[in-house]
Amino acid sequence: MMMMMMMIHLSCVSSSSASTFFKPFNVSYDHRAIIIDGNRRMLISAGIHYPRATPEMWPDLIAKSKEGGADVIETYVFWNAHESIRGQYNFKGKNDIVKFVKLVGSSGLYLHLRIGPYIENEYGNMESSYGQQGKDYVKWAASMALGLGAGVPWVMCKQTDAPENIIDACNGYYCDGYKPNSYNKPTLWTENWDGWYTTWGGRLPHRPVEDLAFAVARFFQRGGSFMNYYMLVKGFVVTTVYFGGTNFGRTSGGPFYITSYDYDAPIDEYGLLSEPKWGHLKDLHAAIKLCEPALVAADSAQYIKLGQNQEAHVYRANRYGSQSNCSAFLANIDEHTAASVTFLGQSYTLPPWSVSSQTSIKTVEFSLPLSPNISVPQQSMIESKLSSTSKSWMTVKEPIGVWSENNFTVQGILEHLNVTKDYSDYLWHITQIYVSDDDISFWKTNEVRPTVTIDSMRDVLRVFINGQLTGSVIGHWVKVVQPVQFQSGYNDLILLSQTVGLQNYGTFLEKDGAGFRGQVKLTGFKNGDIDLSKILWTYQVGLKGEFQQIYSIEENEAEWTDLTRDGIPSTFTWYKTYFDAPDGIDPVALDLGSMGKGQAWVNGHHIGRYWTVVAPKGGCQDTCDYRGAYNSDKCTTNCGNPTQTWYHVPRSWLQASNNLLVIFEETGGNPFEISVKLRSTRIVCEQVSESHYPPVRKWSNSYSVDGKLSINKMAPEMHLHCQDGYIISSIEFASYGTPQGRCQKFSRGNCHAPMSLSVVSEACQGKSSCSIGITNAVFGGDPCRGIVKTLAVEARCIPSSNTGFSQI
């Protein structure tokens, strides 16, 4: 079978006028960098996957990426969304890639397009499994791409044998040591993994921004020229991103990847800035841009050894530009210890993997249950009253087993995906088992139970006997040993196999399949085991409610009845209610922490799968030590809690009132406890020390003396900012001296400037952003001589209008 190669198509768009909206630049490359209109460029790329957001979110996401220092927006072409059925195409709504590309162009950014298709990313990791055919395929794919005459460079990531006219690129946490397979190609980092994927029942991984920023700086220090923030896994392609978003519907992959695709990215799932990551990286990008003239002018760096684990790379102009262009990267690659070095006659202290910026705490400003007769206190910062809660929930049961004429009966066990064609997660297997009185006596006498045994199963199995749920098994290709209980005579045996995301990476991916493998049998009968693979089975694809589109806003034939509290919990049940949208513009989430496992829809839009499965209690770290190489088990959080309970509902999917919420619940939950929440950044914190370097915006010629920057004549600054539409209402904590603790747990140390709170309040209160110089003079003198002082601040943000929250 021929395997298609994942490629990257770099194209550039301009928005100088309507007539030249997509006027292409001349794009080429040499051994040092991508060349645009004849100029080498150092390029920062931000991954945004358009189907994981709504078109209404796209402009803000692109703008925040640009503000954060991106030159390029990277995205895949999501063929699983565009052509889920061969020959049937969908380029509407959040699949409108043309609209997305035009928005990128109108923002003055370049586009880094990975044309796909699907799952053949990083083919070099699998090429050897196909022998000579794998090598031939790489050559064919390269020839095909170049033959299109697109006029822009083509890239293969992690393809060390990429042909001469195709750039091979690096993917990983660190790419500073990577070199392409030819001197004529530039060093590109197509996937900088700024986080890691999350599975249901797993801990939440976080990659410290200090480590991420260090890795980026090292990449450009050692000759890199293009870096794309990327993450690791999605539904049908393997990815990482600057903005994560949401795996709406059934698009989360894995298997067992959660619906959220937040991935600790610089812009979170809801479109809010993730601090300190976004701010750290913005400063880093600005510094790299200040170095760009020297970086593009030099063919290579001058290497200077500064210590055992300290080094400098110096870039000076040669054949490009002025000889005065000079930039130096000073690195301390020691994992534990800071170091003092001397460079060009000046002393520098180099912490290991260390940077500093703002921290933000995202909060829920109010939470109202979607049920009647529950009082709601007025929020202290909200002027308008909260009202209009749901009056009732309605319910309808999902039938167990056959529910339509669209079923079929065959001998044997069929492979799950060959039957469902991925139209649904669910496949019912129905048969009858005859149990004699002798079998019943045999079980009683020998104190044994009949057991369903399956050599291997993925992802979820539900076993029903005579319509009653008997047991469940969860896992990826795990053995099933499920005891059951029959009555005398004929018994209905129903096996419900479920997928929770499809396998999305690896060799021979198309053969992974789903459902059952190996022997399927009933053990424990008097006359021996029953081979279930040799009997007749009736197959039914999906849920009745799915195919009725019971979740749509149009009337359907479902027979809904009122739900009472004594009717919960209930398995395999549909619920629906109506709610009003919260006022304002803050992102909206559903809190489904009271439910079990299932799927949710709002106004017919599929929010995604939900599953309130709890992460292990152990394995999380109280304090994250960013120093040293990162791995996915480092700096995890959320131990002992459900992996995901909040589910993003895009604002554009809501109307002012009477929004339809439909839930399908498999295992039993309490819909009366479901609530709507707002996501916003209400607390911002920062710590800046006298020993920190001044802000990057001051590193310009206007602050230079005789053409040289004088760091010692510039003071560090603290910069606080609220999210768009918010202002700083109060300073909750401020101390210049030796403050202790962390955000929301700050305390004064032995050294404290009495004017700290008044200085910060005067500079910041009532503003959307503010800056405070970190000097003794600003705070009325030195509160403790001979000690390095630090300013720690915690500020509260509120909507600038002080309104915007009304009703659900």
C-alpha positions in Angstrom: 0.0 0.0 0.0 1.3 3.4 -0.9 1.8 5.8 2.0 1.4 9.5 1.4 4.1 11.8 2.8 3.5 14.8 5.0 4.9 17.9 3.5 5.2 21.6 4.4 4.4 24.2 1.8 5.8 27.7 2.7 3.9 30.4 0.9 3.8 34.2 1.6 0.9 36.5 1.3 0.6 40.3 1.3 -2.3 42.6 2.1 -0.9 46.0 0.9 -4.0 46.5 -1.2 -7.1 44.6 -2.4 -5.6 44.2 -5.8 -2.4 42.6 -4.5 -4.0 40.6 -1.6 -2.3 37.4 -2.5 0.6 38.8 -4.5 3.4 36.2 -3.9 6.9 37.1 -2.9 9.9 35.5 -4.3 10.7 32.8 -1.8 13.9 30.8 -1.8 16.6 29.7 0.6 20.3 29.3 1.0 22.4 27.4 3.6 21.7 30.1 6.2 18.0 31.0 6.0 14.7 31.3 4.1 15.1 34.2 1.6 12.0 36.4 1.1 12.2 39.1 -1.6 16.0 38.7 -1.7 16.4 39.1 2.1 17.4 36.4 4.6 15.0 36.2 7.5 14.9 34.8 11.0 11.3 33.6 11.3 9.1 32.8 14.3 6.1 30.7 13.4 3.0 30.1 15.5 0.8 27.1 15.0 -3.0 27.7 14.8 -5.2 24.9 13.7 -8.3 26.6 12.2 -10.9 23.8 12.9 -10.0 23.8 16.6 -11.5 27.3 16.9 -14.4 29.1 15.2 -14.0 31.7 12.4 -15.1 34.4 14.9 -12.1 33.5 17.0 -9.5 33.5 14.2 -8.8 37.3 13.9 -8.1 37.6 17.6 -5.9 34.5 17.7 -3.9 35.7 14.7 -3.6 39.2 16.2 -2.3 37.8 19.6 0.2 35.6 17.7 1.5 38.6 15.9 1.6 40.7 19.0 3.6 37.9 20.6 6.2 38.2 17.9 5.2 35.7 15.3 6.1 36.4 11.6 4.4 33.2 10.3 1.2 31.3 11.0 1.5 27.5 10.6 -1.4 25.2 10.0 -2.3 21.8 8.6 -4.9 21.2 5.9 -7.3 19.1 7.9 -8.3 16.6 5.3 -10.2 14.5 7.9 -12.6 17.5 8.1 -12.5 18.5 4.5 -13.0 15.0 3.0 -14.3 12.7 5.6 -16.0 10.7 2.8 -14.2 10.3 -0.5 -15.3 12.8 -3.0 -17.5 14.8 -0.6 -15.9 18.1 0.5 -16.5 20.5 3.3 -14.9 23.9 3.4 -17.6 25.7 5.3 -17.6 27.3 8.8 -14.6 26.3 10.9 -13.4 24.3 7.9 -13.1 27.4 5.7 -9.3 27.3 5.2 -9.5 29.9 2.4 -11.0 32.5 4.8 -8.4 31.6 7.4 -5.5 32.0 5.0 -6.9 35.4 3.8 -7.1 36.5 7.5 -3.4 35.6 7.9 -2.5 37.6 4.9 -4.5 40.6 5.8 -2.6 40.6 9.2 0.7 41.0 7.3 1.9 37.6 8.3 3.4 34.8 6.2 1.7 31.4 5.9 3.4 28.0 6.6 1.0 25.4 5.1 1.3 21.7 5.8 -0.8 20.2 3.0 -1.0 16.7 4.3 -2.9 14.5 3.9 -3.7 13.2 7.5 -1.5 10.9 9.2 1.8 10.6 7.4 3.7 13.1 9.5 7.4 12.2 10.3 7.5 9.5 7.7 11.2 9.1 8.3 10.4 7.3 11.6 8.5 4.6 9.7 10.2 4.5 6.3 12.4 1.5 7.1 9.4 -0.7 7.9 8.5 -0.5 4.2 12.0 -1.4 2.9 12.9 -0.2 -0.6 9.3 0.8 -1.2 9.6 3.4 1.6 12.7 4.9 0.1 11.1 5.0 -3.4 8.0 6.6 -2.0 10.0 9.5 -0.5 11.6 10.1 -3.9 8.2 10.0 -5.6 6.6 12.4 -3.2 9.4 14.9 -3.6 9.3 14.6 -7.4 5.5 15.1 -7.3 5.7 18.2 -5.1 8.5 19.9 -7.1 6.6 19.1 -10.3 3.7 21.2 -9.2 5.9 24.3 -9.9 4.6 26.1 -6.8 7.7 28.3 -6.7 8.2 28.1 -2.9 10.4 25.7 -0.8 9.1 22.3 0.2 10.0 20.7 3.5 9.9 17.2 5.0 10.1 17.0 8.8 12.2 14.3 10.4 13.2 13.0 6.9 17.0 12.7 7.0 17.1 11.2 3.5 15.0 14.1 2.0 16.2 14.7 -1.7 18.5 17.5 -2.5 15.7 20.0 -3.4 13.6 19.3 -0.3 14.6 20.8 3.1 14.7 18.2 5.9 13.7 19.7 9.2 13.8 18.9 12.9 10.9 18.1 15.3 11.3 17.8 19.1 11.8 19.6 22.4 15.3 20.7 21.4 16.7 21.2 18.0 19.8 23.3 18.7 22.1 20.5 17.6 20.3 19.7 14.4 21.9 20.0 11.0 20.1 19.3 7.6 21.5 16.6 5.3 23.1 19.2 3.0 25.2 22.3 3.5 22.9 24.0 0.9 19.9 23.8 3.2 19.0 26.1 6.2 18.3 24.7 9.6 14.5 24.6 10.3 12.6 23.6 13.4 9.2 22.7 12.2 7.8 21.3 15.5 8.9 22.9 18.8 6.8 20.9 21.3 5.7 23.6 23.8 3.8 21.0 25.8 2.5 17.4 25.6 -0.8 15.7 25.0 -3.2 14.7 27.7 -5.2 11.4 28.0 -8.4 10.7 29.9 -7.4 9.7 33.4 -4.0 11.2 33.0 -2.1 14.0 34.8 -1.8 17.4 33.1 1.7 18.0 31.6 3.3 21.4 31.6 6.5 22.5 29.9 8.1 25.3 31.8 8.5 28.4 29.8 12.0 28.9 31.1 13.0 25.6 29.4 11.0 26.4 26.3 12.6 29.9 26.0 16.1 28.5 26.6 15.6 25.9 23.8 14.4 28.6 21.4 17.3 30.9 22.2 19.8 28.0 21.8 18.4 27.1 18.4 19.0 30.6 17.0 22.3 30.8 18.9 23.6 27.7 17.1 22.6 28.6 13.6 18.8 28.0 13.3 16.7 30.3 11.2 13.0 29.1 11.3 11.2 27.9 14.4 7.6 26.9 14.7 5.7 26.4 18.0 4.0 23.1 17.7 2.4 20.5 19.9 2.2 16.9 19.6 -1.0 15.1 18.9 -4.5 15.7 17.3 -7.3 13.7 15.9 -5.8 12.6 12.5 -2.5 14.4 12.5 0.3 14.7 14.9 0.8 18.3 16.0 1.7 21.0 18.6 0.7 24.6 18.6 1.0 28.3 19.7 -2.8 28.1 20.2 -4.3 24.8 21.0 -8.1 25.1 20.8 -10.6 22.3 21.1 -11.2 18.9 19.5 -14.8 19.5 18.8 -17.1 16.6 18.0 -15.3 13.3 17.8 -12.0 14.6 16.3 -9.8 14.0 19.4 -7.4 11.2 18.5 -5.1 9.0 20.5 -6.8 6.9 21.4 -8.0 8.3 24.7 -6.9 12.0 24.1 -9.1 14.5 25.9 -11.4 17.0 24.1 -9.4 20.0 25.2 -6.4 20.7 23.0 -5.1 23.4 25.3 -1.7 21.8 25.7 -0.3 24.5 27.9 0.2 26.6 24.7 1.0 30.4 24.9 -2.6 31.1 23.9 -5.0 28.8 25.7 -8.0 26.8 24.5 -10.4 29.8 25.1 -8.2 32.3 23.3 -6.8 33.9 26.5 -3.1 34.6 27.0 -1.3 31.9 29.1 1.1 33.7 31.3 3.9 33.6 32.0 4.5 31.6 28.8 3.1 34.1 26.3 4.9 37.1 27.9 8.3 35.2 28.3 8.2 34.2 24.7 7.2 37.7 23.5 10.3 39.2 25.1 12.5 36.4 23.7 11.1 37.0 20.2 11.7 40.7 20.5 15.3 40.0 21.5 15.8 37.7 18.5 14.4 40.3 16.2 16.9 42.9 17.5 19.6 40.4 16.6 18.2 39.6 13.2 20.4 42.1 11.2 23.6 40.4 12.4 22.1 36.9 12.3 21.2 37.1 8.6 24.4 38.9 7.7 26.7 36.2 9.1 27.1 32.9 7.4 28.1 31.3 10.7 28.9 32.3 14.3 32.2 32.8 16.1 32.3 30.3 19.0 33.9 31.4 22.3 34.3 29.1 25.3 33.5 31.1 28.5 33.6 28.3 31.1 33.1 24.6 31.6 29.4 24.8 30.6 29.3 28.4 29.4 29.7 29.6 25.8 29.2 32.4 23.4 28.2 32.5 19.8 28.9 35.8 18.1 27.4 36.9 14.8 29.1 39.7 12.8 28.3 41.0 9.4 30.5 39.7 6.5 29.1 39.9 3.0 25.6 41.1 4.1 25.1 44.6 5.5 27.3 46.7 7.7 30.3 45.5 9.6 28.8 47.2 12.7 26.1 44.6 13.0 27.0 42.3 15.9 25.0 40.1 18.2 26.1 37.6 20.8 24.3 34.8 22.6 25.7 33.9 26.0 24.6 30.5 27.3 24.9 28.6 30.5 24.0 25.0 29.8 24.6 23.9 33.3 21.5 22.2 34.6 21.9 23.3 38.3 24.2 26.2 38.9 24.3 29.9 37.9 27.6 31.2 36.5 29.4 34.5 36.2 31.3 35.1 32.9 33.2 37.9 31.4 32.5 38.8 27.8 34.1 41.8 25.9 35.3 43.2 29.3 31.8 43.1 30.9 30.6 40.7 33.6 27.4 38.8 33.3 25.6 36.4 35.6 24.0 33.6 33.7 21.3 31.6 35.6 20.6 28.0 34.3 17.6 28.1 32.0 16.3 31.3 33.5 13.9 34.1 32.4 11.2 36.2 34.1 7.7 37.5 33.2 4.1 37.9 34.4 1.9 35.1 35.8 -1.9 35.1 35.3 -4.5 33.1 37.2 -7.6 32.3 35.2 -10.8 32.3 37.3 -14.4 31.5 37.1 -16.3 34.7 37.8 -19.7 33.1 38.4 -21.1 29.6 38.2 -24.8 29.0 37.9 -26.4 25.5 37.8 -28.8 24.7 35.0 -31.5 23.6 37.5 -34.4 25.3 39.3 -34.9 26.3 42.9 -31.2 27.1 43.7 -30.4 30.5 45.1 -27.6 32.5 43.5 -25.7 35.1 45.5 -24.9 38.4 43.7 -21.2 38.8 42.8 -19.4 41.6 44.5 -17.9 42.9 41.3 -21.1 42.6 39.1 -23.6 45.4 39.0 -26.4 43.7 37.0 -28.4 40.9 38.6 -28.1 37.3 37.6 -31.3 35.6 36.6 -33.1 33.2 34.3 -32.0 29.7 35.3 -33.3 26.6 33.6 -36.8 25.5 34.6 -36.4 21.8 34.0 -34.5 18.9 32.4 -36.1 16.4 30.0 -34.9 12.9 29.3 -35.3 9.9 27.0 -33.7 6.5 27.2 -31.3 5.1 24.6 -32.4 1.6 23.5 -30.0 -1.2 24.3 -29.2 -3.3 21.3 -31.1 -3.2 18.0 -33.0 0.0 17.4 -33.7 0.2 13.7 -34.1 -1.9 10.6 -30.7 -0.8 9.5 -28.9 -3.8 11.0 -27.5 -7.0 9.7 -26.7 -10.5 10.9 -23.6 -12.5 10.0 -21.5 -15.3 11.4 -18.5 -14.3 13.4 -16.9 -11.2 14.9 -16.3 -8.3 12.5 -13.7 -5.5 12.9 -15.3 -2.4 14.4 -14.2 0.3 12.0 -15.0 -1.8 8.9 -18.5 -1.8 10.1 -19.0 1.7 11.6 -16.9 3.5 9.0 -16.3 5.9 11.9 -19.8 7.3 11.6 -20.2 6.6 15.4 -18.1 5.6 18.4 -20.5 2.8 19.1 -21.1 -0.7 17.6 -23.6 -3.1 19.1 -22.9 -6.9 18.8 -26.1 -8.9 19.7 -26.5 -12.6 20.0 -28.4 -15.2 22.1 -26.9 -17.8 24.4 -28.9 -20.8 25.5 -28.3 -21.9 29.2 -29.5 -25.3 30.3 -30.6 -26.3 33.8 -27.5 -28.5 33.9 -25.3 -25.4 33.3 -27.0 -23.6 36.2 -26.4 -26.6 38.5 -22.8 -26.9 37.3 -22.1 -23.2 38.3 -23.7 -23.6 41.7 -22.0 -26.9 42.5 -18.6 -25.7 41.4 -19.0 -22.1 42.6 -17.9 -20.8 39.2 -19.4 -18.2 36.9 -19.6 -18.0 33.1 -17.1 -15.5 31.8 -16.8 -13.5 28.5 -13.1 -13.7 27.5 -11.5 -11.8 24.6 -7.9 -12.0 23.7 -7.6 -8.2 23.0 -9.9 -5.2 23.0 -9.8 -1.4 22.5 -11.0 1.2 23.8 -14.2 0.6 25.8 -16.4 -2.5 26.1 -19.8 -2.6 27.8 -21.3 -6.1 28.4 -25.1 -6.4 28.7 -27.0 -9.5 29.7 -30.8 -9.4 29.0 -30.6 -5.6 28.7 -28.8 -5.0 32.0 -25.3 -3.6 32.1 -23.1 -6.3 33.7 -19.6 -4.9 33.4 -17.2 -2.6 31.5 -13.6 -2.9 30.4 -11.4 0.0 29.4 -8.0 -0.1 27.7 -5.9 -0.1 24.5 -5.7 -3.7 23.3 -6.2 -5.3 26.7 -7.4 -8.8 27.6 -11.0 -9.1 28.7 -12.1 -11.4 31.4 -15.7 -10.4 32.4 -17.8 -12.6 34.6 -21.5 -12.6 33.7 -24.7 -14.1 35.1 -27.3 -15.9 32.9 -30.7 -17.3 33.7 -32.1 -20.6 32.4 -33.2 -20.6 28.8 -32.3 -18.1 26.1 -30.3 -15.0 27.2 -29.5 -11.9 25.2 -25.8 -11.2 25.2 -24.8 -7.8 23.9 -21.3 -6.5 23.5 -21.0 -2.8 22.9 -17.6 -1.8 21.6 -16.6 1.9 21.6 -13.8 4.0 20.2 -12.4 7.0 22.1 -10.4 8.6 19.4 -8.5 6.7 16.6 -4.9 5.8 16.5 -3.1 8.7 14.8 0.5 7.8 14.4 2.7 4.8 13.6 3.6 2.3 11.0 0.8 0.4 9.2 -1.7 2.7 10.8 -4.5 1.5 8.6 -4.2 -1.9 10.2 -4.6 -0.8 13.8 -8.4 -1.1 13.7 -10.8 -1.2 16.7 -13.1 -3.6 18.5 -11.8 -7.1 19.2 -8.8 -9.2 18.3 -8.1 -12.9 18.7 -10.4 -15.4 20.3 -13.8 -14.4 21.7 -15.5 -17.0 23.8 -17.7 -17.9 26.8 -16.0 -20.0 29.4 -17.3 -22.0 32.4 -20.1 -24.0 30.7 -20.6 -27.6 31.7 -19.9 -28.9 28.2 -16.9 -26.6 27.6 -16.2 -23.2 26.2 -18.4 -21.6 23.6 -16.5 -20.1 20.6 -18.4 -16.8 20.0 -16.6 -16.2 16.8 -18.5 -19.1 15.1 -22.0 -18.1 16.0 -24.4 -15.6 14.4 -24.2 -12.0 15.5 -26.5 -9.1 14.7 -24.8 -5.7 14.2 -26.2 -2.3 14.9 -24.1 0.9 14.2 -24.4 3.9 16.5 -27.1 5.3 18.8 -30.7 5.9 18.0 -30.4 9.4 19.3 -27.4 10.1 17.1 -29.2 9.0 13.9 -32.3 10.9 14.9 -30.1 13.9 15.5 -31.9 14.2 18.9 -29.4 17.1 19.7 -30.6 19.4 16.9 -32.6 22.5 17.5 -35.2 21.3 15.0 -38.1 19.2 16.3 -37.5 15.5 16.1 -39.5 12.3 16.9 -37.9 11.6 20.2 -40.4 11.2 23.1 -38.9 13.5 25.8 -40.3 13.3 29.3 -39.7 15.5 32.4 -36.7 14.5 34.5 -37.1 14.2 38.3 -34.3 13.9 40.8 -35.3 10.4 41.7 -34.7 9.5 38.0 -30.9 9.9 38.3 -28.4 8.5 38.0 -29.3 6.6 34.8 -27.1 4.9 32.2 -27.5 5.3 28.5 -29.8 8.3 28.8 -30.3 11.5 26.9 -30.9 14.8 28.7 -31.8 18.2 27.4 -32.5 21.7 28.8 -32.3 25.3 27.8 -30.2 28.1 29.2 -29.5 31.8 28.5 -26.1 33.0 27.5 -24.0 35.0 29.9 -23.6 38.7 29.0 -20.3 40.1 28.0 -17.5 38.7 25.8 -15.6 36.4 28.2 -15.3 32.8 27.0 -17.9 30.3 28.1 -17.5 26.8 29.4 -19.8 24.0 30.5 -18.8 22.4 33.8 -19.7 18.7 33.4 -17.9 17.5 36.5 -21.2 16.0 37.8 -21.5 13.6 34.8 -19.9 10.3 34.0 -19.0 9.7 30.3 -20.7 10.7 27.2 -21.0 13.5 24.6 -22.5 17.1 24.6 -24.2 19.4 22.1 -25.2 23.1 22.3 -27.6 24.4 19.7 -26.7 21.4 17.5 -23.0 22.0 17.7 -21.0 19.0 19.0 -18.9 20.2 21.9 -17.1 16.9 22.1 -16.7 13.8 24.3 -16.6 14.2 28.1 -15.4 11.8 30.7 -15.0 12.5 34.4 -12.2 10.0 34.9 -9.7 10.8 37.7 -6.0 11.1 37.3 -3.7 9.1 39.7 -3.1 10.6 43.1 0.7 10.4 42.9 3.3 11.6 40.4 2.7 15.4 40.5 5.3 17.9 41.7 4.7 20.6 44.2 7.4 22.7 42.7 8.5 22.5 39.0 12.3 22.6 38.5 12.6 23.9 35.0 16.4 23.2 34.8 17.5 20.3 32.7 16.0 18.5 29.8 12.2 18.3 29.7 10.1 15.2 29.4 6.4 14.6 29.6 6.5 13.3 33.2 8.2 16.4 34.5 6.1 19.3 36.0 2.7 17.5 35.9 -0.3 18.7 37.9 -3.9 17.8 38.7 -3.2 14.5 40.5 -6.3 13.0 42.1 -8.7 15.1 40.1 -10.7 14.5 36.9 -8.6 15.2 33.8 -11.2 17.5 32.3 -14.4 18.9 33.6 -14.7 22.2 31.7 -15.7 22.1 28.0 -15.4 25.1 25.7 -18.6 26.5 24.2 -17.7 29.2 21.6 -19.5 32.4 22.0 -20.6 32.4 18.3 -22.5 29.1 18.9 -24.7 30.9 21.5 -27.8 33.1 21.2 -29.0 35.5 23.9 -31.5 33.0 25.3 -33.0 29.6 24.9 -29.8 27.8 24.1 -30.4 24.0 23.7 -28.1 21.8 25.7 -28.2 18.1 25.0 -26.2 15.4 26.9 -25.8 11.7 26.2 -24.7 10.0 29.4 -23.4 6.4 29.4 -22.5 5.6 33.0 -24.8 7.7 35.2 -24.4 11.3 36.3 -26.4 14.3 37.7 -27.4 16.8 35.1 -28.9 19.0 37.7 -25.4 19.9 38.8 -24.2 21.0 35.3 -23.3 24.7 35.2 -22.2 27.4 32.8 -19.0 29.2 33.7 -17.0 32.2 32.4 -13.3 31.9 31.8 -11.3 35.0 32.4 -8.0 36.2 33.8 -8.8 38.1 37.0 -5.5 37.8 38.9 -2.1 38.8 37.5 1.2 38.4 39.3 4.8 39.2 38.6 8.2 39.2 40.4 11.1 41.2 39.0 14.5 41.6 40.7 17.2 44.3 40.6 19.4 41.7 39.1 17.2 41.1 36.1 18.0 42.7 32.7 16.1 45.7 31.5 13.1 45.2 29.1 13.9 44.3 25.6 12.2 47.4 24.2 15.0 49.5 25.7 17.6 47.4 23.8 17.7 49.8 20.9 20.0 52.4 19.5 18.2 55.2 21.4 19.7 53.7 24.6 23.2 53.2 23.3 26.4 55.0 24.0 28.9 55.3 21.2 27.0 52.6 19.3 27.2 50.2 22.2 24.4 49.2 24.6 25.1 50.0 28.2 23.0 47.5 30.2 24.3 49.0 33.5 22.7 52.3 32.7 19.2 50.8 32.3 17.0 49.6 35.1 14.8 46.5 35.0 11.0 47.1 34.9 7.9 45.2 35.9 5.1 45.2 33.3 1.6 44.2 34.4 -1.3 43.9 31.9 -4.9 42.6 32.0 -6.6 40.8 29.2 -8.4 42.9 26.6 -11.4 44.8 27.9 -10.2 44.6 31.5 -8.4 47.1 33.8 -6.5 46.8 37.1 -9.0 47.4 39.9 -6.8 46.9 42.9 -3.4 45.8 44.0 -3.8 42.9 46.3 -0.2 42.6 47.3 3.0 44.6 46.6 6.4 44.4 48.3 9.7 45.8 47.2 12.4 44.0 49.3 12.6 40.3 50.0 9.1 39.0 49.4 8.3 35.3 49.9 6.0 32.8 48.3 4.2 32.7 44.9 1.2 34.1 43.2 -1.8 34.3 45.5 0.5 33.2 48.4 2.9 36.2 48.5 4.1 37.4 51.9 6.5 40.1 53.1 10.0 39.2 53.9 12.4 40.8 56.5 13.1 43.6 54.0 10.1 45.7 52.8 9.8 49.2 51.4 6.8 50.9 53.2 5.8 52.8 50.0 5.5 49.5 47.9 1.7 49.4 47.8 1.1 53.1 47.2 3.7 53.3 44.4 2.3 50.3 42.5 -1.3 51.4 43.1 -0.6 54.9 41.8 1.1 53.5 38.7 -1.4 50.8 37.9 -4.8 51.2 39.3 -7.5 52.0 36.7 -5.2 51.1 33.8 -5.2 48.1 31.5 -1.4 47.9 31.8 1.4 49.6 33.6 5.2 49.6 34.2 7.2 50.1 37.4 10.9 50.7 37.5 12.8 48.4 39.8 15.0 50.9 41.5 15.5 52.1 45.1 14.6 55.7 44.0 11.2 54.6 42.8 10.3 53.2 46.3 11.7 56.1 48.4 15.2 54.7 49.1 17.0 51.5 49.8 15.0 49.4 52.4 18.0 47.1 53.0 21.5 47.9 51.8 23.6 45.1 50.4 20.7 42.9 49.6 19.3 42.3 46.1 15.8 43.6 46.1 12.8 42.1 44.4 9.3 43.5 43.6 6.4 41.1 43.9 2.9 42.2 42.9 -0.5 40.6 42.8 -3.2 42.7 41.0 -6.8 42.1 40.3 -8.5 42.8 37.0 -12.1 43.6 36.3 -14.1 44.4 33.1 -13.4 48.0 32.1 -17.2 48.7 32.0 -17.6 46.9 35.3 -20.6 45.1 33.7 -21.0 42.4 31.2 -22.2 39.5 33.3 -26.0 38.9 33.3 -27.8 35.6 32.9 -27.5 32.0 31.9 
